[in-house]
Amino acid sequence: MGLKNLTSNIKGDFTGGLTAAIIALPMGLAFGLQSGLGPEAGLYTAIILAITASLIAGTKTLISDPTGPMTIVAATIIADAGFSEDPTKALPLIIMSFALAGVFQILFGLVKVAQYVKYISYPVLSGFMGGIGIIIILFQWHTFLGSESPGNIIDIILNFHTPIVDYHWSSIILGFMTLVLIYFIPKISKKLPAGLIALVVGTLVSMSLNPEWGSHWVFSTIGDIPNKLPGIKIEGIINFNWADISIAIVSGLTLAGLGTIDTLLTSVVADNITKTKHNGNRELIGQGLGNLLTSLFGGIPGAGSTTGTVANINSNGTTNLSGIFKGIFLLIVLLGLGQYLAIVPKPVLSALLISVGIGIIDFKGMKRLFSLKNSDSMVLLLVIVLTVFVDLLVAVGVGMVLSSFFFMQRMGELVDQQSKSGDIADMEKKLKIPESIKNRIMEYELDGPLFYGFSDQFKEQAEAIVGKDAVIINMSHVPYIDASGIYVLEEVIQNFKEKKIEVILVGVKDHIFKQFEELKVIPNTLAEEKAYNSVRSGLKYLKFQLEEKK
């Protein structure tokens, strides 16, 4: 039985890896071309990263590839380094940036940052994915229609009309035919590899288009691709100009952060399908090591690919062998067919990337968020704009800060609404309180965390309490208190003291009581005998104190 299961698993991993490789081949070529290092760079990543990450495998069914978000950042780094003008001079900075991305991802795994990714809000994720999708589409617009891309986003937008005016029929035919196949084939059968079929058909059709028909029938191909893996580019590290280390560190951190988010989100998708649980930190170590090795062999940084992972699982891939098989299949393709890939038309690859860009955009989520017309809508819009026109890391950082701010504001309002003050009547129903003192006591019940988002409201409400001899601050429903909350609580207690109002705390949880002791709130601001975890005990003390003051 065990042998039968093993054979079944290997068979499933074999078909899963083969399916993932078929999907990865056109995408690897396309992303490599978009990066600026050449189509082979995408294939190197799809091979080396896939095998390395799968060997460590924090997510058993994860397939690693070049991805849209990582490629966009990599392309920016490559362009800023001046690779197109002087490859020899630019390569050391590029390799160092990519290598540091891998190193930082390994460090992220070692310090266990995977658990914190879940705190990135949905509007931020939806916004930056939408921004990336827009960038991919814009960068492919000119190539899709047969022109050369003018450079940065602003130039592309300003020259958006150029490829329409200077049209190329061959590119238009090849590009639109590829898009039609990509979206039409899945309607026939989702098992058919639409991307690969579109690549093959587009290439075959291009061979029938004759450039001699005129300038409007000219199209570009991806050009020669090496049919072997390159040697380690150690000279890239040796020749690195250490004056550029700050640039490499910032670039590496940007890639590492983005790759971490990209990969862990894909891991969650895999968990949901397979009903398993991934080890996020282990996966980050595998991804980091894979990206480090990939950079040394001339590849671009990659991450967990949702498309490849889902295809792998749907094709019965169950273990990390599927990712290893996928890398081996692509290696065989590179070594055997690399020389034939040179004739693939660029408009076909651009169409593939445009379909990826469209697929990345979260249309459903964005529509829902924009319809809310609240702070989430504002965060979403701002993240999209910053992603497209400024920087991915800046967009995510600003989005997270704003999301946190608005969350704290909403939490503060919620706690404000739930917290209430009143006389002791409700308590009297459960506890016997002498008639002589019950009208002299005010209960203030806190409901929710006492944190900086609510501290001002708490202070205002407490100061409004007048005409009483004692106040019971009920903390039974306070699960957490931060430094701001403690500071304001001290201020409130001190104000009550100055008004000669007796104060006791009831329902204080043990961990909060310990905080009070560590920060000397007890006994410096409030005596220990005035803080109780039981309402009954606190009221007993208060009855004694007030009866003494008759």
N, C-alpha and C positions, 0 to 999 in steps of 0.2 A: 504493500500500500504506500509506504514511504517512497519507494523507487518510482511508483506510478505518479505520485504527486510531483516528485522532482522532475520527471520527464515532462509532465504537463506544464510545470512552471517554466522550464527552459524553452519549450515550444512556444508558450505565450510570450515570453520575453523576446524570443527570436522574431516573431511576427510584429510585436510591439515596437521593437527597435528598428525593424525594416520600415514600418509605416512612418515612424518618426524621422528616419533618414530621408525618405521620399519627400516628406514635407519640408525638411530642413535644407535640402539641396538648393532649390530655387531661392529660398529666403536667405540662406547663407551668402549666395552670390549677390543678391540684391542689397543686403545690408553691408556687405564688404565694399560694394561699389559706392554706396552712399557715404560710407565713412571717409572715403578719399584715399585709403590705402590700397584699394583694388579688390576685386571680387574674391581673389584667393584668400584674403585676410579673413573674410567671413567663413570660408570653408575651414580654415585652420582652427578658428574658434569652435565651430560646430563639431570638430573632431576632438581636439585636445581638451577643451573644457568639459565636454560631455563625458569623456572617459574618466578624467580626473575626479570630477565631482561625483560621478556614479560610484567610483571606488570607495569614497568616504561615505557618501549616501546618508544624509540626515533625513531625506525623503525618498523612500525606496523607488517610487515610480516617476520621480522628477526627470524631465529631459531638459538639458541645458543647451542654449543656443545664443547666437547674437539676437538681441531684442531691439524693438523700436526705441524705447527710452535710452538704453545704453548706447546705441548707435548714434543717436542725435548728439549726446554729450561728447562721445568719442570724436565725431566729425568736427565739432566745434574746437576741441583740443588740437586736432590735427591741422585744421585750418589756421588757428591762431599761432601754431608753431611754425607756420610757413612751409608746410611740406610740399605744396605744389610749386613753390619757387625754388627751394633748395632742400631736397629730401635728405641729403647727407647731414646737413646742419640741423634739421628739425627732428630727425629720427631719435637721437638720444633723449630729448625732452619728452617725446611721445612715449617711448618705451618706459622711461622712468615713471611717468604719470600713470600708465597702465599697470606697471608692476606694483607701484604703491597702492593702487586700488585693490589689488589682490592681497597685499600685506595688511591693509586696513580691514578688509573683510575677515581675514583670519583673526585679527585682534578683536573685532566685533564679536566673533564667535566665542573667543576665549573669555571675554568679559561679559558674555551672555546678554547681548543687547536685543536678541530676538523677541524677548517678552515685551519690549517697549513699543514695537511697531504697531501693536493693536491700538495704541492711543492716538494714532493719526486719524483725524476725523474724516468722515466720508466726503464732505464737500472738498477737502484738500485733495484726497485721492482722485475723486472724479474730475476736479479741475486740472490737476497736473497731467492726468492721462488724456483729457480732452485737448490740452495745450500741445502735448507731444503728438497726438494724432494730426492736429492742424499743421504743426511744423513739418511732419513727414510728407503730408500732401503738398504743402507749398514748395518744399525742396524738390519734389518730383515733377511739379507742374511743367516746367520748361523742357525737361528731358522727355517727359511723356509725349509732348507735342513736337519733339525733334529739334529743340534749341538747346543751347548751353545755358546752364543755370548762372545767373549774374552774381551770385555770392551770398550775402547775408539776407535775413528776412526782409529788412526794409527795402533793399534793392529788388528782391523778388516781387514784393507787393507793388512797388513803383513801376516795375516793368512787367506786370502781370499780363498786359495785353500783347506783349512782343511776340510770343509764339503763336498767337492767333493771327496776327498780321503777317508774320513770316512763316506761314504754315508749311508743313511737310506731310504730304498725303500718306507716305509710307508709315511714318510714325503714328499718325492719327489712326490708320487702319490697324496697325499692330497693337497699339495701346488699347483702343476700345474693344478690339476682338478679345484681347487677353482678359479685360475686365468682365466682358460678357461671359466668357468661359468660367471664370472664377466664381461668378455668382449663379450661373445656370447649371453647372455640373452637379453641385450638391442637391439640386432639386430632382435630379435623376437618381442619384445615389450618394449618400453621405460617405460611403466607403471608398469612393473613387478619389484619388489624389488630385484635386482640382488645380492646385498650384503647379504641380509637375506636368500635368496634361497641358495646361495653358502655356507653360514654358516650351514644351516640345512642339506643340501646334504652332505657336507664334514663331518659333525658330524655323520650322519647315515652310511656313507661309512666306517668311522674309526672304527665303532663297528664291522665291518666284518673282519677287519685286526687283525690277531692273533699274539701277541708278541712272542708266543712260536715257531713261524716259524724261529726265529733266531734274532741275535742282529741287523741285518739290517732292521728289521720290527718293531723296538721299536719307539714309538713317545710319546711326552709329551702332557698333557692336562692342562687347565688353573687352575684346582683345585677348592676347595670349595669357594663358594661365599656366603656371608651372605644374607639371604632373608629378611632383614629389614634395615632401615636406621640407621646409627650409632648415638650415642649421640654426643653432642658437645664436641670436644676435648679441653676443656678449660685448661687441664693440660699442653697442648703443649705450651700455652702462659705463664702460670704460671712458668713453669720450664725452660723458655728460658734463655740462657746465654747471658746477655747484652753485653758481650765482642764481641759477633758475630754480633752486630747490623749493622755494616758497610757492612758485607757480605749480610745480609738480605735486606738492603736498595738497594744495587746494583742489587741483584737478582730480587727484587720487581720492580725496575725501568725497568729492561730489559723485564720482563713479561708484565708490564703495557704498555710500548712502543709498543711492538710487538702485544699485544692484541688490542691496539688502532688502529694500521694500519690494522690488520686482520679484525676487526669488521667494520671499516668505509669503507673499500673496498667492503665488502659484502653488506653494506648498499647502496652503489652506484649501485651495480648489481641489488639489489631489486628495486631501483628507476627506473632504465632503463626498467625493465620488467613491473612494475605496473604504470609507468608514474606518480609517486608521488615524494615527496621530504621529506627526513628524517631529523630529528633533531639530528645531530651528537653528540652534547654535552650532550643532554638528554640520548642518547643511551649509552654514556660512563659512565654516572652516574649509569645507570641500570646494565651495565656489571660489573662495579666496585663493586657495592653492591652484585651482584650475586657471583663474585669471592671471595669476603670477606666471605660470608656465606658458600660457597663451601669449602673453606680452613678449616673452623672450624668444618666441618662435614667429613673431611678426603678425599675430592675430589682433583682434579688437576685443575689448571686454564684453562679456555676455552675462546672462543670468538664467534663471529658470524660465522656460517658455511655456506659457499656458496652452498654446495650440499643440505643441509637440507632446506635452504631458497628457493632455486629454486624449489625443490620438493614440498614444502609447497604452493608456489604460483601457480605452475602448477596443484595442486590438489584443487584449488579454495580457499585457505586460503587468507583472506583479512584483518583480524584484529589481534590484539595481543592475542586474545583468542586461536589462533592456537598454539602459543608457549606454552601457559598454558596447553592446552589439551595434547600436546606432552609430557610435563613433567609428567602429571598425568598418561598417558598410560604407560610410562616407570616405574613409581612407582608401578603400578599394576603388571607389568611384574616382577619387582624385588621382590615384596612381594609374588607373586604366583609361579614364575618359577626359582627364584634364585638358589634353590638347584639342579635344573636340568642342569644348565649352566656349572657345574663343568666338564662335560665330553667333552666340546668343545676342539678340538685339537689345540695346539699352531701353527702348520704349516698353518692351515686354517686362523687363525687371522693374521699371518705373511703375507700370500698371500693378504689378504684384505688391509693391510698396504702398501705393495709394490704397489698395484694398486693405492692407495692414493698418494704415492710418485711419481709415474709416472704421475698421473693426475695433481699434483702440478707444475711439471716442464713445463715452458713456451717454448715448443719446437719451435713453430712458431715464437714467438718474438725473441728468442735467435738466431735462424738461420738468421733472418733478420738483427739483430744487429751485429752479427759476420761478415756478408757479407759486412757491411759498412767499416770495417777496419779503424775506426777512434777512437776518444776519447771515444765515447759511447761503442764501443767494448771493450776497455781497462777497463772501469769502470765495465762493466758486468762481465768480466773474473775475475777481482780482487775481486768483491763482492762474486762471487761464491766460490773462493778459501778461502777467509777469513771466509765465513759462514761455510764451511765444516771443516776447519782446525783450526780456531781461535775462533770466537765468533760472534753470530748474531748481537749484538748491535754494536760491533766494525765494522763489515762489512757494516752495514747501515750507521754508522757515517762516515766512511772513504769514502764510495760511495757518500754520500751527499756532503761532502766537495769537492771531486774531481769533481763531476757534477757541483757544483756551480762555481768552478774555471774555468772549461772548458766553461761553459755558459758565464761567464763574459768575457773570452777571445774572444769568438765568437761575443758577443755583441759589445765589443770594436772594433773588426775588422770591423763589420758591420757599426757602427757609423763613423768609420774612412773613410770607402768607401763612405758613403753618405754625410758626411760633406765636404764642399768645400769652397775654397776662390777664389775671382776673382775681376775684376774691377766693377765699378758702372754701367756698361752698361745696365744690365737687369733692374736695378732700374730706370734708366734714361727714359726707355720706358714709365713708369707709372708716374714718377714725374719730374717736370721741374728742372733740375740741371744746374746751370750756367756753361758755357764752361770753365771758368777760374779755377774751383775747381774740376771738375769731374775726372780728371786724377790724382788728389792728394789723392783720397779716395780709400781704399780697403775694400771690404765687405768680412767678414768671416761668413759663414752660418753653424750653428751647426744643425745636424739632428739626434735626438735621445737623450736618457738620458746622462747627463754629470756625469759620475760616475768613480770610481777608475779604472775600466777596460779600460777606454778610455783617462784618464787624461794625461798620458805621451804623447800619440799621439797628443792630442790637444796642449800641450805645444810646441812640436817640430814644428808643423805646424804654430803656431802663431809666433814663433821665426824666421821662414823663411820669414816672411813679412818684406820687407825693401823698402826704397825709397818712402815712402808715408808719407803724413802729418797727415792722420787720418785713423782710422780703425773703421768700424762698425761691431760689433759682434752681429750677428742676432740670437736671441734665440727663434724665433717664434715656432720652432719645437722641443723645449726642454721641455718635460713634467715633468722631474725630475732631481734634482741635489743633489748629496750626499756631505759629508764633504770633501772627496778627490777632488771632482770636484770644490767645492768652493775654496779650498786652492789653486789649480792650477790656477783657474780663477783670484784670487787675484795676484798670481805671474806673470801671463801674463800681467795683467793690469799695474802692477808695472814696468815690463820690458819696456812696451810701453812708460810709463811716462819718464823713464830714457833716452829713445831714442827721447824724445820730440815729440812723436806721440800722437795726440789727440785720446781718446778712448770713444766711447759711446756704450751702450747696448740697443738694440731695441728688441721688441717682448717679453719682460720679463713678464711672467705670474704672477698673483697676489700672488699666494702662494710662488713662488720663490722669488719675491720681499720682501715678509715678512721674508723669511729666511735670505736674505741679511741684512735686518734691525736688526734682532735678533742677528746675528753674527757680526754686526758692519762693514760688508763689505761696506755698505752704512751708514754713509758718510765717514768712515775712509779711505777706499781704493778708492772709487769712489763717487764723489759728487752726491747727489740725482737728480740734474737736468741733469745728464748724463745717466740715466736709464729710458727707455721709454717702454710702452707696445705697442706703435704705431711706425711703421717705419717712417711714415710721420713726426711725431712730432720730432723724433730724428734727422732726416735729416735736418729739419728746423733749429734746434739748431746748427747743424754742419755747415751748410751753413753760418750762422751768424759768427761763430767762425773763419772759414777759410777766409772769406772775410775780416775780421778784420786784419788778418795776411798777407795780400797782401803786 
